Amino acid sequence: MSIEVGAKLPGKVSGITNFGAFIDLGEGKTGLVHISEVSNGFVKDIHDVLTVGDEVTVKVTSVGDDGKVGLSIRKAQEQPAEPKREYQRRDNNEHQGNRDRGARPAPKKQFTRAQPTNSKQDFDSLMSSFLKDSDDRLTSLKRNTEGKRGGRGGRRN
């Protein structure tokens, strides 16, 4: 029996690891179902979904040159066709009518900056206040990270 990509085969769970399950396909062939291919939903623990000895139907997703066979239980299951969603199309005239009713927000006000009379003094005061705020923030940061693991410059006892 040759295993081809895309084939659906019956198998038996022969082993479970934290990253997936090994499936015995018969005739000495074994493949791996990765934990992400076990179910459509999120699987935190594979033991919640599969146990050793379970009979499963798998789809072959890959066959490596070294003999490794990639399998998927999720792709082997028949998924119901999702109903096609129908969207209602708007008429352009209808959309333009909304503008007349005030559906649009009012435009934002534009702010203009007043030019300072003495820019040198203003700049100096801004710079000194920035440096003071920056120094306060740094001391607060150092105080909060002191003694915590991985904090920069933390004390070690």
Rosetta constraint file for C-alpha pairs under 8 A:
AtomPair CA 1 CA 27 HARMONIC 7.90 0.50
AtomPair CA 3 CA 7 HARMONIC 7.29 0.50
AtomPair CA 3 CA 60 HARMONIC 7.61 0.50
AtomPair CA 3 CA 63 HARMONIC 7.72 0.50
AtomPair CA 4 CA 60 HARMONIC 6.82 0.50
AtomPair CA 4 CA 63 HARMONIC 7.36 0.50
AtomPair CA 5 CA 59 HARMONIC 7.82 0.50
AtomPair CA 5 CA 60 HARMONIC 4.96 0.50
AtomPair CA 5 CA 61 HARMONIC 5.44 0.50
AtomPair CA 5 CA 62 HARMONIC 5.65 0.50
AtomPair CA 5 CA 63 HARMONIC 6.70 0.50
AtomPair CA 6 CA 59 HARMONIC 5.99 0.50
AtomPair CA 6 CA 60 HARMONIC 5.19 0.50
AtomPair CA 6 CA 61 HARMONIC 6.07 0.50
AtomPair CA 7 CA 59 HARMONIC 5.59 0.50
AtomPair CA 7 CA 60 HARMONIC 5.52 0.50
AtomPair CA 8 CA 57 HARMONIC 6.70 0.50
AtomPair CA 8 CA 58 HARMONIC 5.52 0.50
AtomPair CA 8 CA 59 HARMONIC 4.35 0.50
AtomPair CA 8 CA 60 HARMONIC 6.51 0.50
AtomPair CA 8 CA 76 HARMONIC 6.43 0.50
AtomPair CA 9 CA 25 HARMONIC 7.33 0.50
AtomPair CA 9 CA 57 HARMONIC 5.63 0.50
AtomPair CA 9 CA 58 HARMONIC 5.40 0.50
AtomPair CA 9 CA 59 HARMONIC 6.30 0.50
AtomPair CA 9 CA 60 HARMONIC 7.74 0.50
AtomPair CA 10 CA 25 HARMONIC 6.72 0.50
AtomPair CA 10 CA 55 HARMONIC 7.22 0.50
AtomPair CA 10 CA 56 HARMONIC 5.87 0.50
AtomPair CA 10 CA 57 HARMONIC 4.44 0.50
AtomPair CA 10 CA 58 HARMONIC 6.26 0.50
AtomPair CA 11 CA 23 HARMONIC 5.87 0.50
AtomPair CA 11 CA 24 HARMONIC 5.50 0.50
AtomPair CA 11 CA 25 HARMONIC 4.72 0.50
AtomPair CA 11 CA 26 HARMONIC 7.27 0.50
AtomPair CA 11 CA 55 HARMONIC 5.83 0.50
AtomPair CA 11 CA 56 HARMONIC 5.34 0.50
AtomPair CA 11 CA 57 HARMONIC 6.00 0.50
AtomPair CA 11 CA 58 HARMONIC 6.96 0.50
AtomPair CA 12 CA 23 HARMONIC 5.41 0.50
AtomPair CA 12 CA 24 HARMONIC 5.20 0.50
AtomPair CA 12 CA 25 HARMONIC 6.81 0.50
AtomPair CA 12 CA 52 HARMONIC 7.83 0.50
AtomPair CA 12 CA 53 HARMONIC 5.76 0.50
AtomPair CA 12 CA 54 HARMONIC 5.59 0.50
AtomPair CA 12 CA 55 HARMONIC 4.58 0.50
AtomPair CA 12 CA 56 HARMONIC 5.98 0.50
AtomPair CA 13 CA 21 HARMONIC 6.74 0.50
AtomPair CA 13 CA 22 HARMONIC 5.95 0.50
AtomPair CA 13 CA 23 HARMONIC 4.53 0.50
AtomPair CA 13 CA 24 HARMONIC 6.21 0.50
AtomPair CA 13 CA 50 HARMONIC 7.78 0.50
AtomPair CA 13 CA 51 HARMONIC 7.01 0.50
AtomPair CA 13 CA 52 HARMONIC 5.04 0.50
AtomPair CA 13 CA 53 HARMONIC 5.05 0.50
AtomPair CA 13 CA 54 HARMONIC 5.34 0.50
AtomPair CA 13 CA 55 HARMONIC 6.60 0.50
AtomPair CA 13 CA 56 HARMONIC 7.36 0.50
AtomPair CA 14 CA 21 HARMONIC 7.61 0.50
AtomPair CA 14 CA 22 HARMONIC 5.62 0.50
AtomPair CA 14 CA 23 HARMONIC 5.49 0.50
AtomPair CA 14 CA 24 HARMONIC 5.84 0.50
AtomPair CA 14 CA 52 HARMONIC 5.54 0.50
AtomPair CA 14 CA 53 HARMONIC 6.21 0.50
AtomPair CA 15 CA 21 HARMONIC 5.74 0.50
AtomPair CA 15 CA 22 HARMONIC 5.02 0.50
AtomPair CA 15 CA 23 HARMONIC 7.16 0.50
AtomPair CA 15 CA 52 HARMONIC 5.83 0.50
AtomPair CA 16 CA 20 HARMONIC 6.15 0.50
AtomPair CA 16 CA 21 HARMONIC 4.36 0.50
AtomPair CA 16 CA 22 HARMONIC 6.19 0.50
AtomPair CA 16 CA 46 HARMONIC 7.72 0.50
AtomPair CA 16 CA 47 HARMONIC 7.75 0.50
AtomPair CA 16 CA 51 HARMONIC 7.44 0.50
AtomPair CA 16 CA 52 HARMONIC 6.89 0.50
AtomPair CA 17 CA 21 HARMONIC 5.95 0.50
AtomPair CA 18 CA 35 HARMONIC 7.88 0.50
AtomPair CA 18 CA 45 HARMONIC 7.46 0.50
AtomPair CA 18 CA 46 HARMONIC 7.00 0.50
AtomPair CA 19 CA 34 HARMONIC 6.04 0.50
AtomPair CA 19 CA 35 HARMONIC 5.46 0.50
AtomPair CA 20 CA 32 HARMONIC 6.76 0.50
AtomPair CA 20 CA 33 HARMONIC 5.47 0.50
AtomPair CA 20 CA 34 HARMONIC 4.27 0.50
AtomPair CA 20 CA 35 HARMONIC 4.36 0.50
AtomPair CA 20 CA 36 HARMONIC 7.94 0.50
AtomPair CA 20 CA 38 HARMONIC 7.92 0.50
AtomPair CA 20 CA 46 HARMONIC 6.95 0.50
AtomPair CA 21 CA 32 HARMONIC 5.73 0.50
AtomPair CA 21 CA 33 HARMONIC 5.25 0.50
AtomPair CA 21 CA 34 HARMONIC 6.60 0.50
AtomPair CA 21 CA 35 HARMONIC 7.26 0.50
AtomPair CA 21 CA 46 HARMONIC 7.97 0.50
AtomPair CA 22 CA 30 HARMONIC 6.63 0.50
AtomPair CA 22 CA 31 HARMONIC 5.67 0.50
AtomPair CA 22 CA 32 HARMONIC 4.57 0.50
AtomPair CA 22 CA 33 HARMONIC 6.33 0.50
AtomPair CA 23 CA 30 HARMONIC 5.53 0.50
AtomPair CA 23 CA 31 HARMONIC 5.26 0.50
AtomPair CA 23 CA 32 HARMONIC 6.07 0.50
AtomPair CA 23 CA 33 HARMONIC 7.23 0.50
AtomPair CA 24 CA 28 HARMONIC 7.44 0.50
AtomPair CA 24 CA 29 HARMONIC 6.16 0.50
AtomPair CA 24 CA 30 HARMONIC 4.58 0.50
AtomPair CA 24 CA 31 HARMONIC 6.69 0.50
AtomPair CA 25 CA 29 HARMONIC 5.33 0.50
AtomPair CA 25 CA 30 HARMONIC 5.57 0.50
AtomPair CA 25 CA 31 HARMONIC 7.23 0.50
AtomPair CA 26 CA 30 HARMONIC 7.52 0.50
AtomPair CA 30 CA 68 HARMONIC 7.99 0.50
AtomPair CA 30 CA 69 HARMONIC 7.04 0.50
AtomPair CA 31 CA 68 HARMONIC 6.54 0.50
AtomPair CA 31 CA 69 HARMONIC 4.53 0.50
AtomPair CA 31 CA 70 HARMONIC 5.78 0.50
AtomPair CA 31 CA 71 HARMONIC 6.21 0.50
AtomPair CA 32 CA 68 HARMONIC 7.94 0.50
AtomPair CA 32 CA 69 HARMONIC 6.35 0.50
AtomPair CA 32 CA 70 HARMONIC 5.37 0.50
AtomPair CA 32 CA 71 HARMONIC 5.67 0.50
AtomPair CA 33 CA 37 HARMONIC 6.16 0.50
AtomPair CA 33 CA 38 HARMONIC 6.64 0.50
AtomPair CA 33 CA 70 HARMONIC 6.33 0.50
AtomPair CA 33 CA 71 HARMONIC 4.77 0.50
AtomPair CA 33 CA 72 HARMONIC 5.42 0.50
AtomPair CA 33 CA 73 HARMONIC 7.11 0.50
AtomPair CA 34 CA 38 HARMONIC 6.76 0.50
AtomPair CA 34 CA 70 HARMONIC 7.95 0.50
AtomPair CA 34 CA 71 HARMONIC 7.49 0.50
AtomPair CA 34 CA 72 HARMONIC 7.34 0.50
AtomPair CA 35 CA 39 HARMONIC 7.97 0.50
AtomPair CA 35 CA 43 HARMONIC 6.93 0.50
AtomPair CA 35 CA 46 HARMONIC 6.57 0.50
AtomPair CA 36 CA 42 HARMONIC 7.52 0.50
AtomPair CA 36 CA 43 HARMONIC 7.18 0.50
AtomPair CA 37 CA 71 HARMONIC 7.75 0.50
AtomPair CA 37 CA 72 HARMONIC 5.02 0.50
AtomPair CA 37 CA 73 HARMONIC 5.99 0.50
AtomPair CA 37 CA 74 HARMONIC 5.34 0.50
AtomPair CA 37 CA 75 HARMONIC 7.49 0.50
AtomPair CA 38 CA 43 HARMONIC 7.75 0.50
AtomPair CA 38 CA 49 HARMONIC 7.84 0.50
AtomPair CA 38 CA 72 HARMONIC 6.47 0.50
AtomPair CA 38 CA 73 HARMONIC 5.17 0.50
AtomPair CA 38 CA 74 HARMONIC 5.43 0.50
AtomPair CA 39 CA 43 HARMONIC 7.08 0.50
AtomPair CA 39 CA 73 HARMONIC 6.85 0.50
AtomPair CA 39 CA 74 HARMONIC 5.04 0.50
AtomPair CA 40 CA 74 HARMONIC 5.99 0.50
AtomPair CA 43 CA 48 HARMONIC 7.97 0.50
AtomPair CA 43 CA 49 HARMONIC 7.84 0.50
AtomPair CA 45 CA 49 HARMONIC 7.70 0.50
AtomPair CA 46 CA 50 HARMONIC 6.09 0.50
AtomPair CA 47 CA 51 HARMONIC 6.03 0.50
AtomPair CA 50 CA 54 HARMONIC 6.78 0.50
AtomPair CA 56 CA 73 HARMONIC 7.43 0.50
AtomPair CA 57 CA 73 HARMONIC 6.41 0.50
AtomPair CA 57 CA 76 HARMONIC 6.48 0.50
AtomPair CA 57 CA 77 HARMONIC 7.88 0.50
AtomPair CA 58 CA 71 HARMONIC 6.06 0.50
AtomPair CA 58 CA 72 HARMONIC 5.43 0.50
AtomPair CA 58 CA 73 HARMONIC 4.68 0.50
AtomPair CA 58 CA 74 HARMONIC 7.92 0.50
AtomPair CA 58 CA 75 HARMONIC 7.62 0.50
AtomPair CA 58 CA 76 HARMONIC 5.28 0.50
AtomPair CA 59 CA 71 HARMONIC 5.55 0.50
AtomPair CA 59 CA 72 HARMONIC 5.20 0.50
AtomPair CA 59 CA 73 HARMONIC 6.37 0.50
AtomPair CA 59 CA 75 HARMONIC 6.30 0.50
AtomPair CA 59 CA 76 HARMONIC 4.90 0.50
AtomPair CA 60 CA 69 HARMONIC 7.11 0.50
AtomPair CA 60 CA 70 HARMONIC 6.01 0.50
AtomPair CA 60 CA 71 HARMONIC 4.64 0.50
AtomPair CA 60 CA 72 HARMONIC 6.52 0.50
AtomPair CA 61 CA 69 HARMONIC 7.71 0.50
AtomPair CA 61 CA 70 HARMONIC 5.32 0.50
AtomPair CA 61 CA 71 HARMONIC 5.31 0.50
AtomPair CA 61 CA 72 HARMONIC 6.59 0.50
AtomPair CA 62 CA 69 HARMONIC 5.79 0.50
AtomPair CA 62 CA 70 HARMONIC 4.75 0.50
AtomPair CA 62 CA 71 HARMONIC 7.04 0.50
AtomPair CA 63 CA 67 HARMONIC 6.55 0.50
AtomPair CA 63 CA 68 HARMONIC 5.83 0.50
AtomPair CA 63 CA 69 HARMONIC 4.61 0.50
AtomPair CA 63 CA 70 HARMONIC 6.21 0.50
AtomPair CA 64 CA 68 HARMONIC 4.99 0.50
AtomPair CA 64 CA 69 HARMONIC 6.32 0.50
AtomPair CA 72 CA 76 HARMONIC 6.45 0.50
AtomPair CA 73 CA 77 HARMONIC 6.58 0.50
AtomPair CA 90 CA 94 HARMONIC 6.97 0.50
AtomPair CA 90 CA 95 HARMONIC 7.11 0.50
AtomPair CA 91 CA 95 HARMONIC 6.57 0.50
AtomPair CA 92 CA 96 HARMONIC 6.32 0.50
AtomPair CA 93 CA 97 HARMONIC 6.31 0.50
AtomPair CA 94 CA 98 HARMONIC 7.00 0.50
AtomPair CA 95 CA 99 HARMONIC 7.44 0.50
AtomPair CA 96 CA 100 HARMONIC 7.28 0.50
AtomPair CA 97 CA 101 HARMONIC 6.95 0.50
AtomPair CA 98 CA 102 HARMONIC 6.91 0.50
AtomPair CA 98 CA 103 HARMONIC 5.80 0.50
AtomPair CA 99 CA 103 HARMONIC 5.58 0.50
AtomPair CA 99 CA 104 HARMONIC 6.16 0.50
AtomPair CA 116 CA 122 HARMONIC 7.19 0.50
AtomPair CA 118 CA 122 HARMONIC 6.36 0.50
AtomPair CA 119 CA 123 HARMONIC 5.92 0.50
AtomPair CA 120 CA 124 HARMONIC 6.25 0.50
AtomPair CA 121 CA 125 HARMONIC 6.23 0.50
AtomPair CA 122 CA 126 HARMONIC 6.09 0.50
AtomPair CA 123 CA 127 HARMONIC 6.02 0.50
AtomPair CA 124 CA 128 HARMONIC 6.12 0.50
AtomPair CA 125 CA 129 HARMONIC 6.14 0.50
AtomPair CA 126 CA 130 HARMONIC 6.10 0.50
AtomPair CA 127 CA 131 HARMONIC 6.14 0.50
AtomPair CA 128 CA 132 HARMONIC 6.14 0.50
AtomPair CA 129 CA 133 HARMONIC 6.16 0.50
AtomPair CA 130 CA 134 HARMONIC 5.99 0.50
AtomPair CA 131 CA 135 HARMONIC 6.04 0.50
AtomPair CA 132 CA 136 HARMONIC 6.20 0.50
AtomPair CA 133 CA 137 HARMONIC 6.17 0.50
AtomPair CA 134 CA 138 HARMONIC 6.20 0.50
AtomPair CA 135 CA 139 HARMONIC 6.23 0.50
AtomPair CA 136 CA 140 HARMONIC 6.15 0.50
AtomPair CA 137 CA 141 HARMONIC 6.03 0.50
AtomPair CA 138 CA 142 HARMONIC 6.10 0.50
AtomPair CA 139 CA 143 HARMONIC 6.07 0.50
AtomPair CA 140 CA 144 HARMONIC 6.21 0.50
AtomPair CA 141 CA 145 HARMONIC 6.19 0.50
AtomPair CA 142 CA 146 HARMONIC 5.92 0.50
AtomPair CA 142 CA 152 HARMONIC 7.77 0.50
AtomPair CA 142 CA 153 HARMONIC 7.66 0.50
AtomPair CA 142 CA 154 HARMONIC 7.81 0.50
AtomPair CA 145 CA 151 HARMONIC 5.13 0.50
AtomPair CA 145 CA 152 HARMONIC 7.19 0.50
AtomPair CA 145 CA 154 HARMONIC 6.53 0.50
AtomPair CA 146 CA 151 HARMONIC 6.47 0.50
AtomPair CA 146 CA 152 HARMONIC 7.82 0.50
AtomPair CA 146 CA 153 HARMONIC 7.11 0.50
AtomPair CA 146 CA 154 HARMONIC 4.34 0.50
AtomPair CA 146 CA 155 HARMONIC 6.17 0.50
AtomPair CA 147 CA 151 HARMONIC 7.43 0.50
AtomPair CA 147 CA 154 HARMONIC 5.27 0.50
AtomPair CA 147 CA 155 HARMONIC 5.61 0.50
AtomPair CA 147 CA 156 HARMONIC 6.95 0.50
AtomPair CA 148 CA 154 HARMONIC 6.71 0.50
AtomPair CA 149 CA 154 HARMONIC 7.59 0.50
AtomPair CA 150 CA 154 HARMONIC 7.64 0.50
